[in-house]
Amino acid sequence: MTVLSDIPETMTIPIRARGPLSLLVLGRLSDDGDEPAAGEESLVLAQELVSGSRDLVHDDDVQLSLFLLYASHYGSLPGIDADREWDGELLGIRRVLEDAFEADLRERVVVPESPDPNAADVAEALFALTGQDGGPSLARFIARRADAGQAREFLVHRSIYTLREADPHSWAIPRLTGRAKAALVEIQSDEYGGGRPERVHAELFAKAMRGAGLDDAYGAYVDSVPAVTLASMNTMSLFGLNRRLLGAIVGHLAAFEMTSSIPSRFYSQGLSRLGFGTDVTDYYDEHVEADAVHEQIAGHDLAGALAEDRPELLPDILFGAAACLAADGWVAERILGCWEAGVSSLRGDGERSAS
């Protein structure tokens, strides 16, 4: 068992380790280069961790380590040494974790049969996939039953992605060409405010966090969220940062946009019911309208066009879309399961000490 107090006092990344590998990664990301690399020992540790894990999606040490390694590329956390972005030891660890995580996703996620690789059929298949009943709805719970504390918990979970909204999908821009590239840039332009900094979706969410009395600094709640919430973000980063998974990140975005508009209406209704003001609901109101348009662009002009131009990517487009739905579903199961049991969906002191 890792003793969390063993983290060096000089640690500048404001996140606590959840096991031996995340402790190593934290130290390597934040040191000034004076400490020698662990070399093969770190790879052995990573390999032992993934081979011995009973559930990678819910493994705190695996998911936090992978999240931290991806954060180095985003530059999203304070205290990460920029020179560590291409550190060979860290890249080796990341490869071990990524290979295991991707294999786990491909085993877990049910992918529909591929349609003909034309835009109309691909869009139809994606709308059929995202239109399936996924079980209990987190959005409807927020709209009708959640209390104010649960609503804030929901925002905390969402902050892990939404304070960096659109960034994982933007890695695909330089890898696309033609119609698909134009479609992605059109979607992302809206995500980044269309030239208006105050309308950047991540900034709208930051405003919602502040309005709900929460910390809007990215990473402020990493310690509070369970592994499955980190896994949802890691799924996007895995797809976005690996060029060979271009189809998967495009499919992920398509499913993400297709499942945003209606839930956003429920979230806004629930937050309003609980007395939160427009500074909190504005983010969701924006998505009711914007994503109703984005879903059409993402289905036809992005995913559909890419499948037409590069049919070999169609299986991964569908895999990415199905993985998006699955990862969101796992997070919703955690949240709703805890709430139905009358407990918080965030990590408690017991979980932290057991890491």
Secondary structure, DSSP 8 states (H G I E B T S, - for coil): ---GGGS-TT--SS---SSHHHHHHHHHHHS-S-S---THHHHHHHHHHHHH-S-GGG-HHHHHHHHHHHHHHHT-STT--GGGTT-HHHHHHHHHHHHHHHHHHHHH--------SSHHHHHHHHHHHHTS--SS-HHHHHHHT--HHHHHHHHHHHHHHHTTTTHHHHTTGGG--HHHHHHHHHHHHHHTGGG-GGG-HHHHHHHHHHHTT---STTTTGGGS-HHHHHHHHHHHHHHH-GGGHHHHHHHHHHHHHTTHHHHHHHHHHHHHTT--HHHHHHHHHHHHHHHHHHHIIIIIIIIHHHHH-GGGHHHHHHHHHHHHHHHHHHHHHHHHHHHTTS-SS--HHHHHH-
